[in-house]
Amino acid sequence: MRNIINISLPPKMVEEVEKNIKKGRFASKSEFFRMLIRLWTEGKLAEELEESRLELKQGKGKLLRSLKDLR
């Protein structure tokens, strides 16, 4: 099931979205914003991974070798 979210954008941003749709980069406004959310999500995951790596380097994290280590 899909939900509808309405957003308000300044004219310059609307122009950018519509320009990319007209150029064929996206099939619709929804596709444009789905791509943005996917990129944002990937970025957040990359940040979390880097934080975890830093914790391991600093000796703060625990390296799990098996599911038993979760207990």
VOLUM-267374 format. One record per atom (N, C-alpha, C, CB): residue number from 1; residue in three letters; atom name; x negated, y negated, z negated. Coordinates in pm, whole numbers, plus 50000, padded with zeros to 5 digits. Glycine has a CB too. Layout:
<pts>
PT  seq  type  atom      X      Y      Z
PT  NUM   Ala    CA      X      Y      Z
...
</pts>
This chain:
<pts>
PT  seq  type  atom      X      Y      Z
PT    1   Met     N  49916  50118  50000
PT    1   Met    CA  50000  50000  50000
PT    1   Met     C  49912  49876  50000
PT    1   Met    CB  50095  50000  49879
PT    2   Arg     N  49949  49779  50076
PT    2   Arg    CA  49872  49655  50085
PT    2   Arg     C  49946  49544  50012
PT    2   Arg    CB  49846  49617  50232
PT    3   Asn     N  49870  49452  49960
PT    3   Asn    CA  49925  49334  49894
PT    3   Asn     C  49888  49210  49974
PT    3   Asn    CB  49874  49322  49748
PT    4   Ile     N  49969  49110  49965
PT    4   Ile    CA  49944  48984  50035
PT    4   Ile     C  49890  48884  49934
PT    4   Ile    CB  50072  48931  50104
PT    5   Ile     N  49779  48819  49973
PT    5   Ile    CA  49720  48714  49891
PT    5   Ile     C  49712  48589  49979
PT    5   Ile    CB  49578  48755  49836
PT    6   Asn     N  49765  48481  49931
PT    6   Asn    CA  49758  48354  50003
PT    6   Asn     C  49645  48270  49946
PT    6   Asn    CB  49892  48278  49995
PT    7   Ile     N  49566  48209  50034
PT    7   Ile    CA  49459  48121  49988
PT    7   Ile     C  49470  47987  50060
PT    7   Ile    CB  49320  48185  50011
PT    8   Ser     N  49413  47887  49998
PT    8   Ser    CA  49411  47753  50057
PT    8   Ser     C  49266  47721  50091
PT    8   Ser    CB  49472  47646  49960
PT    9   Leu     N  49244  47676  50214
PT    9   Leu    CA  49108  47644  50259
PT    9   Leu     C  49103  47502  50314
PT    9   Leu    CB  49061  47744  50366
PT   10   Pro     N  48988  47437  50300
PT   10   Pro    CA  48971  47307  50364
PT   10   Pro     C  48964  47326  50517
PT   10   Pro    CB  48843  47236  50312
PT   11   Pro     N  48996  47222  50592
PT   11   Pro    CA  49002  47232  50739
PT   11   Pro     C  48875  47289  50802
PT   11   Pro    CB  49028  47096  50798
PT   12   Lys     N  48757  47253  50755
PT   12   Lys    CA  48633  47303  50814
PT   12   Lys     C  48622  47455  50801
PT   12   Lys    CB  48511  47236  50748
PT   13   Met     N  48665  47508  50688
PT   13   Met    CA  48660  47653  50669
PT   13   Met     C  48761  47723  50759
PT   13   Met    CB  48686  47689  50522
PT   14   Val     N  48879  47664  50773
PT   14   Val    CA  48981  47720  50862
PT   14   Val     C  48928  47724  51005
PT   14   Val    CB  49113  47638  50856
PT   15   Glu     N  48861  47616  51047
PT   15   Glu    CA  48803  47611  51181
PT   15   Glu     C  48701  47723  51200
PT   15   Glu    CB  48737  47474  51207
PT   16   Glu     N  48618  47747  51100
PT   16   Glu    CA  48516  47851  51108
PT   16   Glu     C  48580  47989  51121
PT   16   Glu    CB  48425  47847  50985
PT   17   Val     N  48682  48016  51043
PT   17   Val    CA  48751  48145  51050
PT   17   Val     C  48812  48162  51189
PT   17   Val    CB  48860  48155  50940
PT   18   Glu     N  48885  48064  51234
PT   18   Glu    CA  48953  48073  51364
PT   18   Glu     C  48854  48082  51479
PT   18   Glu    CB  49045  47953  51384
PT   19   Lys     N  48741  48012  51469
PT   19   Lys    CA  48638  48018  51572
PT   19   Lys     C  48584  48160  51585
PT   19   Lys    CB  48524  47919  51541
PT   20   Asn     N  48559  48226  51473
PT   20   Asn    CA  48506  48362  51477
PT   20   Asn     C  48608  48462  51530
PT   20   Asn    CB  48462  48404  51338
PT   21   Ile     N  48734  48438  51504
PT   21   Ile    CA  48839  48525  51558
PT   21   Ile     C  48849  48507  51709
PT   21   Ile    CB  48976  48494  51491
PT   22   Lys     N  48846  48381  51755
PT   22   Lys    CA  48853  48354  51899
PT   22   Lys     C  48735  48413  51974
PT   22   Lys    CB  48861  48204  51925
PT   23   Lys     N  48618  48416  51911
PT   23   Lys    CA  48498  48472  51974
PT   23   Lys     C  48502  48625  51975
PT   23   Lys    CB  48373  48424  51901
PT   24   Gly     N  48603  48683  51911
PT   24   Gly    CA  48618  48827  51912
PT   24   Gly     C  48537  48899  51804
PT   24   Gly    CB  48578  48880  52044
PT   25   Arg     N  48482  48824  51712
PT   25   Arg    CA  48405  48887  51604
PT   25   Arg     C  48496  48959  51504
PT   25   Arg    CB  48321  48783  51531
PT   26   Phe     N  48620  48913  51495
PT   26   Phe    CA  48718  48972  51404
PT   26   Phe     C  48852  48977  51475
PT   26   Phe    CB  48729  48892  51271
PT   27   Ala     N  48930  49080  51443
PT   27   Ala    CA  49061  49096  51506
PT   27   Ala     C  49164  49004  51445
PT   27   Ala    CB  49107  49240  51495
PT   28   Ser     N  49143  48965  51319
PT   28   Ser    CA  49243  48883  51250
PT   28   Ser     C  49178  48810  51133
PT   28   Ser    CB  49362  48970  51201
PT   29   Lys     N  49252  48721  51073
PT   29   Lys    CA  49205  48651  50953
PT   29   Lys     C  49184  48751  50840
PT   29   Lys    CB  49306  48542  50910
PT   30   Ser     N  49272  48849  50831
PT   30   Ser    CA  49258  48951  50727
PT   30   Ser     C  49126  49026  50742
PT   30   Ser    CB  49376  49050  50733
PT   31   Glu     N  49090  49062  50865
PT   31   Glu    CA  48964  49133  50889
PT   31   Glu     C  48845  49046  50849
PT   31   Glu    CB  48953  49174  51037
PT   32   Phe     N  48853  48918  50876
PT   32   Phe    CA  48746  48825  50838
PT   32   Phe     C  48725  48827  50688
PT   32   Phe    CB  48779  48682  50886
PT   33   Phe     N  48833  48817  50613
PT   33   Phe    CA  48821  48813  50467
PT   33   Phe     C  48788  48949  50407
PT   33   Phe    CB  48950  48760  50405
PT   34   Arg     N  48831  49057  50471
PT   34   Arg    CA  48791  49190  50424
PT   34   Arg     C  48639  49206  50436
PT   34   Arg    CB  48863  49301  50505
PT   35   Met     N  48583  49157  50547
PT   35   Met    CA  48439  49164  50566
PT   35   Met     C  48367  49084  50458
PT   35   Met    CB  48400  49114  50706
PT   36   Leu     N  48416  48966  50426
PT   36   Leu    CA  48355  48885  50322
PT   36   Leu     C  48357  48955  50187
PT   36   Leu    CB  48426  48750  50311
PT   37   Ile     N  48467  49018  50156
PT   37   Ile    CA  48479  49089  50027
PT   37   Ile     C  48386  49210  50025
PT   37   Ile    CB  48625  49134  50002
PT   38   Arg     N  48375  49281  50137
PT   38   Arg    CA  48281  49394  50142
PT   38   Arg     C  48138  49346  50120
PT   38   Arg    CB  48292  49468  50277
PT   39   Leu     N  48099  49237  50184
PT   39   Leu    CA  47964  49183  50167
PT   39   Leu     C  47941  49139  50023
PT   39   Leu    CB  47941  49065  50263
PT   40   Trp     N  48038  49075  49963
PT   40   Trp    CA  48026  49031  49824
PT   40   Trp     C  48010  49151  49731
PT   40   Trp    CB  48149  48947  49783
PT   41   Thr     N  48091  49254  49755
PT   41   Thr    CA  48084  49375  49673
PT   41   Thr     C  47947  49442  49686
PT   41   Thr    CB  48195  49473  49712
PT   42   Glu     N  47897  49452  49808
PT   42   Glu    CA  47765  49511  49830
PT   42   Glu     C  47657  49430  49758
PT   42   Glu    CB  47733  49520  49980
PT   43   Gly     N  47670  49299  49762
PT   43   Gly    CA  47574  49212  49694
PT   43   Gly     C  47576  49233  49544
PT   43   Gly    CB  47604  49066  49726
PT   44   Lys     N  47695  49246  49487
PT   44   Lys    CA  47707  49269  49343
PT   44   Lys     C  47644  49404  49306
PT   44   Lys    CB  47856  49266  49299
PT   45   Leu     N  47667  49506  49386
PT   45   Leu    CA  47607  49637  49359
PT   45   Leu     C  47455  49631  49367
PT   45   Leu    CB  47660  49742  49459
PT   46   Ala     N  47404  49556  49465
PT   46   Ala    CA  47258  49541  49477
PT   46   Ala     C  47201  49470  49355
PT   46   Ala    CB  47223  49464  49605
PT   47   Glu     N  47271  49368  49305
PT   47   Glu    CA  47226  49297  49184
PT   47   Glu     C  47223  49390  49064
PT   47   Glu    CB  47318  49177  49155
PT   48   Glu     N  47327  49471  49048
PT   48   Glu    CA  47333  49565  48935
PT   48   Glu     C  47222  49669  48945
PT   48   Glu    CB  47470  49634  48931
PT   49   Leu     N  47194  49715  49065
PT   49   Leu    CA  47087  49812  49084
PT   49   Leu     C  46953  49750  49047
PT   49   Leu    CB  47086  49863  49229
PT   50   Glu     N  46929  49628  49090
PT   50   Glu    CA  46804  49560  49057
PT   50   Glu     C  46791  49539  48906
PT   50   Glu    CB  46795  49426  49130
PT   51   Glu     N  46900  49503  48840
PT   51   Glu    CA  46898  49487  48694
PT   51   Glu     C  46862  49619  48627
PT   51   Glu    CB  47034  49437  48644
PT   52   Ser     N  46919  49729  48676
PT   52   Ser    CA  46889  49860  48619
PT   52   Ser     C  46742  49896  48639
PT   52   Ser    CB  46979  49968  48683
PT   53   Arg     N  46689  49865  48756
PT   53   Arg    CA  46548  49893  48783
PT   53   Arg     C  46458  49815  48688
PT   53   Arg    CB  46513  49860  48928
PT   54   Leu     N  46493  49688  48665
PT   54   Leu    CA  46415  49606  48573
PT   54   Leu     C  46421  49661  48431
PT   54   Leu    CB  46464  49462  48575
PT   55   Glu     N  46538  49706  48388
PT   55   Glu    CA  46552  49765  48255
PT   55   Glu     C  46465  49889  48241
PT   55   Glu    CB  46699  49800  48228
PT   56   Leu     N  46463  49971  48346
PT   56   Leu    CA  46379  50092  48342
PT   56   Leu     C  46231  50054  48331
PT   56   Leu    CB  46402  50178  48468
PT   57   Lys     N  46188  49954  48409
PT   57   Lys    CA  46049  49910  48404
PT   57   Lys     C  46012  49856  48267
PT   57   Lys    CB  46024  49803  48511
PT   58   Gln     N  46108  49791  48202
PT   58   Gln    CA  46082  49732  48070
PT   58   Gln     C  46099  49833  47957
PT   58   Gln    CB  46174  49612  48048
PT   59   Gly     N  46133  49955  47992
PT   59   Gly    CA  46151  50059  47892
PT   59   Gly     C  46283  50051  47818
PT   59   Gly    CB  46041  50051  47794
PT   60   Lys     N  46377  49972  47866
PT   60   Lys    CA  46507  49955  47800
PT   60   Lys     C  46609  50058  47847
PT   60   Lys    CB  46561  49815  47826
PT   61   Gly     N  46589  50112  47965
PT   61   Gly    CA  46686  50206  48020
PT   61   Gly     C  46647  50349  47993
PT   61   Gly    CB  46703  50184  48168
PT   62   Lys     N  46735  50438  48028
PT   62   Lys    CA  46710  50581  48012
PT   62   Lys     C  46730  50647  48147
PT   62   Lys    CB  46802  50644  47903
PT   63   Leu     N  46629  50717  48191
PT   63   Leu    CA  46637  50788  48318
PT   63   Leu     C  46711  50919  48297
PT   63   Leu    CB  46496  50813  48377
PT   64   Leu     N  46821  50937  48368
PT   64   Leu    CA  46902  51059  48355
PT   64   Leu     C  46852  51163  48454
PT   64   Leu    CB  47052  51028  48378
PT   65   Arg     N  46820  51278  48401
PT   65   Arg    CA  46772  51387  48485
PT   65   Arg     C  46882  51489  48513
PT   65   Arg    CB  46653  51456  48420
PT   66   Ser     N  46986  51488  48433
PT   66   Ser    CA  47100  51578  48454
PT   66   Ser     C  47223  51517  48387
PT   66   Ser    CB  47071  51721  48398
PT   67   Leu     N  47338  51578  48410
PT   67   Leu    CA  47461  51529  48350
PT   67   Leu     C  47458  51545  48198
PT   67   Leu    CB  47582  51602  48408
PT   68   Lys     N  47380  51639  48147
PT   68   Lys    CA  47367  51659  48003
PT   68   Lys     C  47309  51536  47935
PT   68   Lys    CB  47281  51781  47973
PT   69   Asp     N  47227  51460  48009
PT   69   Asp    CA  47166  51339  47953
PT   69   Asp     C  47269  51229  47925
PT   69   Asp    CB  47060  51285  48048
PT   70   Leu     N  47388  51240  47979
PT   70   Leu    CA  47492  51141  47954
PT   70   Leu     C  47550  51153  47815
PT   70   Leu    CB  47603  51155  48056
PT   71   Arg     N  47532  51266  47750
PT   71   Arg    CA  47591  51289  47618
PT   71   Arg     C  47514  51224  47510
PT   71   Arg    CB  47602  51435  47590
</pts>
